[in-house]
Amino acid sequence: MSSIISSRSRRIERSEIFEMLARAQDYDDVINFGVGQPHFNTPEEITDYAFDQAKKGYTHYTVNAGDIKVRRAIAQKLQSENDIEADPVSEIIITVGAIEALFLALMVLVESGDEVLLQDPSWVNYEAQVKLMGADPVRVPVKEENNFALRAEDIERRISENSRVLMINSPNNPTGGAIEKSELLKIAELAHENDLMLLTDETYEKFCYDIEHFSPGSLRKYRDNIISIFSFSKVYAMTGWRVGFAAGPAEIIKEMIKVHDSVGLCTPSVSQAAAYKALQVDDEVVEEMASTYRKNRELLVEGINSIDGFSCIYPRGTFYAFVNVKDVSQNSLELARDMLDREQVVTVAGSSFGEAGEGFLRFSYANSRENIEEGLERIKNYSRNYLD
């Protein structure tokens, strides 16, 4: 039977994240630091609007690129919040989450044998998508002492004649790192000089702490080399609605729309309605979520740093903390499994995100304070009873 499976599919493996979540189903009373989504529900005004639109018949196909009304609202958001100029007619596509936007961009930009540069560690789907294209991922390690921020000089050392695309994610999943504006300027210039398309995944743009978010797509000089990708999933607690968007050069967006037509036709209309309303909600809605994550960050990091063998720098964005466990384990997956089996605490092995992630565990603090406090107590107990 395996002989009928394509070589493309065999190039990728199912993420260890799903193994941990499935393993957790065997236990009751689990504290879950593994889930990468907000613990908030979608704001009620968004769901109410979407349901109302559905009842009025907004349940049919839209054009492939997405409802022009929604694209115009996105263009206004990009201009006012990110200083990105994008024509809603020809330079924006609404997608099934940021993940599809990334997939479409890679599909139209790379050939088999091309190289795509990406951070190590990075979100698991990046490498998987690159491999599905027949291209080769080239990892650029980031370091804890640099706040897990990607550096232009490290990227430059890994550029070759086969390099076609550079993917960046700031703020970053899984590390919580964020890249300074000054470094992003260097990275954008480097991509331009080497004729690389720069894909910027800005999914966590509104969850920045101690640093301001900057969108490279605002740099007019380099706009022909940049595709800016965003998502409603994390910022508006809309993971299940599956809606995101990309903005970039008209020629590339046109090709992305063509592929989008072949694989999904259009983003569900009711999800587009929800996205439209999300762009109109009061800033306080998102700020309240960000404030909660900031407080949870303090609670988690302070708690982790009080446990023998565990340490953590303050993440500069997202709702993830990348916890250093090198003093107690050289195998983060085994440690994550053991903590689950002994204390029913779910984390994600850093090695799941790349070789540079070994020696770390990813914790999501998109959680209640009660769960975070209980989880920390269990980890303290684990450290006392099971670690040398």
For each residue, the residues with C-beta under 8 A, 3 or more apart:
1: 4 5
2: 5
3:
4: 1
5: 1 2 9 10
6: 9 10
7: 10 11
8: 11 131 132 134
9: 5 6 12 132
10: 5 6 7
11: 7 8 131 132
12: 9 127 128 131 132
13:
14: 18 19
15: 18 19 124 128 352
16: 19 20 333 348 349 351 352
17: 20 21 34 36 124 348 352
18: 14 15 21 22
19: 14 15 16 22 23
20: 16 17 23 24 34 336 337 340 346 347 348 349
21: 17 18 24 25 34 35 346
22: 18 19 25
23: 19 20 26 337 340
24: 20 21 27 30 32 34 340 344 346
25: 21 22
26: 23
27: 24 30 340 344
28: 344
29: 344
30: 24 27 340 344 345 346
31: 344 345 346 371 374 375 378
32: 24 35 346 364 367 371
33: 345 346 347 348 362 363 364 365 367 375
34: 17 20 21 24 346 347 348 362 364
35: 21 32 346 364 366
36: 17 173 320 364 366
37: 233 234 237 239 366
38: 234 237 239 289 319 366
39: 366 367 368
40: 237 289 292 366
41: 44 237
42: 46 47 236 237 238 240 241 274
43: 46 47 236 237 278 281 285
44: 41 47 48
45: 48 49 277 281
46: 42 43 49 50 236 238 274 277 278 281
47: 42 43 44 50 51 274
48: 44 45 51 52
49: 45 46 52 53 273 274 276 277
50: 46 47 53 54 241 270 271 273 274 277
51: 47 48 54 55
52: 48 49 55 56
53: 49 50 56 58 270 273
54: 50 51 57 58 59 270 273
55: 51 52
56: 52 53
57: 54 60
58: 53 54 269 270 273
59: 54 269 270
60: 57 269
61: 265 266 269
62: 66 67 266 267 269 272
63: 66 67 68 266
64: 93 257 260 261 265 266
65: 68 71 92 93 94 253 257 260
66: 62 63 70 71 92 93 94 245 266 267 272
67: 62 63 70 71 94 269 272 276
68: 63 65 71 72 88 89
69: 72 73 276
70: 66 67 73 74 94 272 273 275 276
71: 65 66 67 68 74 75 88 89 92 94 245
72: 68 69 75 76 88
73: 69 70 76 77 276 279 280
74: 70 71 77 78 86 88 92 94 245 247 275 279
75: 71 72 78 79 86 87 88 92 247
76: 72 73 79 80 279
77: 73 74 80 81 82 279
78: 74 75 81 82 84 85 86 92 217 228 247
79: 75 76 82 83 84 85 86
80: 76 77
81: 77 78
82: 77 78 79 202 205 215 217 218 228
83: 79 215 218
84: 78 79 215 217 218 228 247
85: 78 79 220 223
86: 74 75 78 79 91 92 228 247 248
87: 75 90 91 92 250
88: 68 71 72 74 75 91 92
89: 68 71
90: 87 250 253 254
91: 86 87 88 247 248 249 250 253
92: 65 66 71 74 75 78 86 87 88 245 246 247 253
93: 64 65 66 101 104 245 246 253 256 257 260
94: 65 66 67 70 71 74 243 244 245 266 267 272 275
95: 98 100 101 104 243 244 245 246 260 267
96: 99 100 242 243 244 264 267 268
97: 100 101 231 233 242 243 244
98: 95 101 102 201 203 229 230 231 233 244
99: 96 102 103 125 244
100: 95 96 97 103 104 244 260 263 264
101: 93 95 97 98 104 105 227 229 244 245 246 256
102: 98 99 105 106 125 126 129 167 199 201 229
103: 99 100 106 107 129
104: 93 95 100 101 107 108 246 256 259 260 263
105: 101 102 108 109 165 197 199 227 229 246 248 252 256
106: 102 103 109 110 116 129 130 133 135 165 199
107: 103 104 110 133 256 259
108: 104 105 252 255 256 258 259
109: 105 106 164 165 197 252
110: 106 107 114 116 130 133 134 135 164 165
111: 114 133 134 135 164
112: 133 134 135
113: 134 135 136 162
114: 110 111 133 135 136 162 163 164 165
115: 135 136 137 138 160 162 163 164
116: 106 110 130 133 135 136 137 138 163 164 165 166 167
117: 138 140 155 158 159 163 165 166 167 196
118: 122 126 127 130 137 138 139 140 166 167
119: 122 139 140 141 142 150 167 168 169 172
120: 139 140 141 142 353 354 355 356 357
121: 142 174 175 322 350 353 354 356 357 360
122: 118 119 126 127 139 167 169 172 173 174 353 354
123: 126 169 173 174 201 353
124: 15 17 127 128 352 353
125: 99 102 128 129
126: 102 118 122 123 129 130 137 167 169
127: 12 118 122 124 130 131 137 354
128: 12 15 124 125 131 132
129: 102 103 106 125 126 132 133
130: 106 110 116 118 126 127 133 135 136 137
131: 8 11 12 127 128 134 135 136 137
132: 8 9 11 12 128 129
133: 106 107 110 111 112 114 116 129 130
134: 8 110 111 112 113 131
135: 106 110 111 112 113 114 115 116 130 131 164
136: 113 114 115 116 130 131 162
137: 115 116 118 126 127 130 131
138: 115 116 117 118 158 160 163
139: 118 119 120 122 158 354 355 356
140: 117 118 119 120 150 154 155 158
141: 119 120 154 355 356
142: 119 120 121 146 148 149 150 151 154 175 177 356
143: 146 148
144: 147 148 313 322 324
145:
146: 142 143 149 151
147: 144 177 178 313 316
148: 142 143 144 172 175 176 177 313 322
149: 142 146 170 177 178 179 180 183 316
150: 119 140 142 154 155 168 170 177 179 183 187
151: 142 146 154 155 183
152: 155 156 183 186 187 189 190
153: 156 157
154: 140 141 142 150 151 157 158
155: 117 140 150 151 152 158 159 166 187 190
156: 152 153 159 190
157: 153 154
158: 117 138 139 140 154 155 163
159: 117 155 156 163 190 194 196
160: 115 138 163
161:
162: 113 114 115 136
163: 114 115 116 117 138 158 159 160 166 194 196
164: 109 110 111 114 115 116 135 196 197
165: 105 106 109 110 114 116 117 196 197 198 199
166: 116 117 118 155 163 187 190 191 196 197 198 199
167: 102 116 117 118 119 122 126 199 201
168: 119 150 179 187 198 199 200 201
169: 119 122 123 126 172 173 200 201 202 203
170: 149 150 177 178 179 184 200 202 213 317
171: 176 177 178 204 205 207 208 213 315 316 317 318
172: 119 122 148 169 175 176 177 178 204 317 318
173: 36 122 123 169 203 204 318 320
174: 121 122 123 320 322 348 350 353 357 362
175: 121 142 148 172 315 320 322
176: 148 171 172 315 316 317 318 320 321 322
177: 142 147 148 149 150 170 171 172 315 316 317 322
178: 147 149 170 171 172 208 211 213 316 317
179: 149 150 168 170 183 184 187
180: 149 183 184 211
181: 184 185 212 214
182: 185 186
183: 149 150 151 152 179 180 186 187
184: 170 179 180 181 187 188 214 216
185: 181 182 188 189 216 219
186: 152 182 183 189 190
187: 150 152 155 166 168 179 183 184 190 191 198 216
188: 184 185 191 192 198 216 219 222 225 226
189: 152 185 186 192 193 222
190: 152 155 156 159 166 186 187 193 194 196
191: 166 187 188 194 196 197 198 222 225 226
192: 188 189 195 196 221 222 225
193: 189 190
194: 159 163 190 191
195: 192 225
196: 117 159 163 164 165 166 190 191 192 225
197: 105 109 164 165 166 191 225 226 227 252
198: 165 166 168 187 188 191 216 222 225 226 227
199: 102 105 106 165 166 167 168 227 229
200: 168 169 170 215 216 217 226 227 228 229
201: 98 102 123 167 168 169 229
202: 82 169 170 205 213 215 228 229 230
203: 98 169 173 229 230 231 233 234 235 244
204: 171 172 173 207 208 234 235 317 318 319
205: 82 171 202 208 213 215 230 235
206: 213 235 286 290
207: 171 204 234 235 289 290 293 317 318 319
208: 171 178 204 205 211 212 213 316 317
209: 294 297 314 315 316 317
210: 314 316
211: 178 180 208 316 317
212: 181 208
213: 170 171 178 202 205 206 208 317
214: 181 184 218
215: 82 83 84 200 202 205 218 228
216: 184 185 187 188 198 200 219 222 226 228
217: 78 82 84 200 223 226 227 228 247 248
218: 82 83 84 214 215
219: 185 188 216 222 223 226
220: 85 223
221: 192
222: 188 189 191 192 198 216 219 225 226
223: 85 217 219 220 226 249
224: 249
225: 188 191 192 195 196 197 198 222
226: 188 191 197 198 200 216 217 219 222 223 248
227: 101 105 197 198 199 200 217 246 247 248 249 252
228: 78 82 84 86 200 202 215 216 217 246 247 248
229: 98 101 102 105 199 200 201 202 203 244 245 246
230: 98 202 203 205 244 245 246 247
231: 97 98 203 234 235 243 244
232: 235 236 238 241 243 244 274 275 278
233: 37 97 98 203 236 238 239 241 242 243 244
234: 37 38 203 204 207 231 237 239 318 319
235: 203 204 205 206 207 231 232 286
236: 42 43 46 232 233 278 281 285 286
237: 37 38 40 41 42 43 234 289
238: 42 46 232 233 241 243 274 275 278
239: 37 38 233 234 242
240: 42
241: 42 50 232 233 238 268 271 274 275
242: 96 97 233 239 267 268 271
243: 94 95 96 97 231 232 233 238 267 268 271 272 274 275
244: 94 95 96 97 98 99 100 101 203 229 230 231 232 233
245: 66 71 74 92 93 94 95 101 229 230 275
246: 92 93 95 101 104 105 227 228 229 230 253 256
247: 74 75 78 84 86 91 92 217 227 228 230 253
248: 86 91 105 217 226 227 228 252 253
249: 91 223 224 227 252 253
250: 87 90 91 253 254
251: 254 255
252: 105 108 109 197 227 248 249 255 256
253: 65 90 91 92 93 246 247 248 249 250 256 257
254: 90 250 251 257 258
255: 108 251 252 258 259
256: 93 101 104 105 107 108 246 252 253 259 260
257: 64 65 93 253 254 260 261
258: 108 254 255 261 262
259: 104 107 108 255 256 262 263
260: 64 65 93 95 100 104 256 257 263 264 265 266
261: 64 257 258 264 265
262: 258 259
263: 100 104 259 260
264: 96 100 260 261 267
265: 61 64 260 261
266: 61 62 63 64 66 94 260 269
267: 62 66 94 95 96 242 243 264 271 272
268: 96 241 242 243 271 272
269: 58 59 60 61 62 67 266 272 273
270: 50 53 54 58 59 273 274
271: 50 241 242 243 267 268 274 275
272: 62 66 67 70 94 243 267 268 269 275 276
273: 49 50 53 54 58 70 269 270 276 277
274: 42 46 47 49 50 232 238 241 243 270 271 277 278
275: 70 74 94 232 238 241 243 245 271 272 278 279
276: 49 67 69 70 73 272 273 279 280
277: 45 46 49 50 273 274 280 281
278: 43 46 232 236 238 274 275 281
279: 73 74 76 77 275 276
280: 73 276 277
281: 43 45 46 236 277 278 285 286
282: 285
283: 286 287
284: 287 288
285: 43 236 281 282 288 289
286: 206 235 236 281 283 289 290
287: 283 284 290 291
288: 284 285 291 292
289: 38 40 207 237 285 286 292 293
290: 206 207 286 287 293 294
291: 287 288 294 295
292: 40 288 289 295 296
293: 207 289 290 296 297 319 365 366
294: 209 290 291 297 298
295: 291 292 298 299 369
296: 292 293 299 300 319 365 366 367 369 372
297: 209 293 294 300 301 314 315 319 321 365
298: 294 295 301 302
299: 295 296 302 303 365 369 372 373
300: 296 297 303 304 312 321 363 365 372 376
301: 297 298 304 305 312 313 314 315 321
302: 298 299 305 306
303: 299 300 306 307 372 373 376
304: 300 301 307 310 311 312 321 323 363 376 379
305: 301 302 310 311 312
306: 302 303 380
307: 303 304 310 376 379 380 383
308: 383 384 387
309: 325 327 328 383 387
310: 304 305 307 323 324 325 327 328 379 383
311: 304 305 323 324 327
312: 300 301 304 305 321 322 323 324 363
313: 144 147 148 301 322
314: 209 210 297 301
315: 171 175 176 177 209 297 301 318 320 321 322
316: 147 149 171 176 177 178 208 209 210 211
317: 170 171 172 176 177 178 204 207 208 209 211 213
318: 171 172 173 176 204 207 234 315
319: 38 204 207 234 293 296 297 364 365 366
320: 36 173 174 175 176 315 362 363 364 365
321: 176 297 300 301 304 312 315 362 363 365
322: 121 144 148 174 175 176 177 312 313 315 350 357 360 361 362 363
323: 304 310 311 312 347 360 361 362 363
324: 144 310 311 312 327 359 360
325: 309 310 328 329 332 335 359 360 361
326: 329 330 359 360
327: 309 310 311 324
328: 309 310 325 335 383 387 388
329: 325 326 332 334 335 359
330: 326 358 359
331: 334 335 351 358
332: 325 329 335 336 349 350 351 357 358 359 360 361
333: 16 336 337 349 351 352
334: 329 331 337 338
335: 325 328 329 331 332 338 339 349 361
336: 20 332 333 339 340 346 347 348 349 361
337: 20 23 333 334 340 341
338: 334 335 341 342 386
339: 335 336 342 343 345 347 379 382
340: 20 23 24 27 30 336 337 343 344 345 346 347
341: 337 338
342: 338 339 382 385 386
343: 339 340 378 379 381 382
344: 24 27 28 29 30 31 340 378
345: 30 31 33 339 340 375 378 379 382
346: 20 21 24 30 31 32 33 34 35 336 340
347: 20 33 34 323 336 339 340 361 362 363
348: 16 17 20 33 34 174 336 352 353 361 362
349: 16 20 332 333 335 336 352 357 361 362
350: 121 174 322 332 353 357 358 359 360 361 362
351: 16 331 332 333 354 355 357 358
352: 15 16 17 124 333 348 349 357 362
353: 120 121 122 123 124 174 348 350 357 362
354: 120 121 122 127 139 351 357
355: 120 139 141 351 358
356: 120 121 139 141 142
357: 120 121 174 322 332 349 350 351 352 353 354 360 362
358: 330 331 332 350 351 355
359: 324 325 326 329 330 332 350
360: 121 322 323 324 325 326 332 350 357
361: 322 323 325 332 335 336 347 348 349 350
362: 33 34 174 320 321 322 323 347 348 349 350 352 353 357
363: 33 300 304 312 320 321 322 323 347
364: 32 33 34 35 36 319 320 367
365: 33 293 296 297 299 300 319 320 321 372
366: 35 36 37 38 39 40 293 296 319
367: 32 33 39 296 364 371 372 375
368: 39 371 372
369: 295 296 299 372 373
370: 373 374
371: 31 32 367 368 374 375
372: 296 299 300 303 365 367 368 369 375 376
373: 299 303 369 370 376 377
374: 31 370 371 377 378
375: 31 33 345 367 371 372 378 379
376: 300 303 304 307 372 373 379 380
377: 373 374 380 381
378: 31 343 344 345 374 375 381 382
379: 304 307 310 339 343 345 375 376 382 383
380: 306 307 376 377 383 384
381: 343 377 378 384 385
382: 339 342 343 345 378 379 385 386 387
383: 307 308 309 310 328 379 380 386 387
384: 308 380 381 387
385: 342 381 382
386: 338 342 382 383
387: 308 309 328 382 383 384
388: 328
